[in-house]
Amino acid sequence: MVLFGLPREIEPDPTYVDHIAVELAVAGHKPRLTPLEESEAVAILLRRGWSDTRVAEWLGMRASRVIDLRSEATPAEPKAVA
């Protein structure tokens, strides 16, 4: 049965970030996060001055994952033109 004109199967938006889930993770709860939500939570905690290790322990992930997410979020510095 189709209700309210919605299709039976809805494709999730891969760019959607649940900001409530991110806030819960940053507050110390352990919601399941998508990769984009993990990246957002890591960025928030790093902006607060937390170390990679502390962020990893707080969010329940490996430190190497935090480092990967940090490097993905940090834009490469432009090369100087001589």
Salt bridges, closest charged atoms under 4 A:
GLU38 OE1 - ARG65 NH2 2.77
ASP52 OD2 - ARG70 NH2 2.59
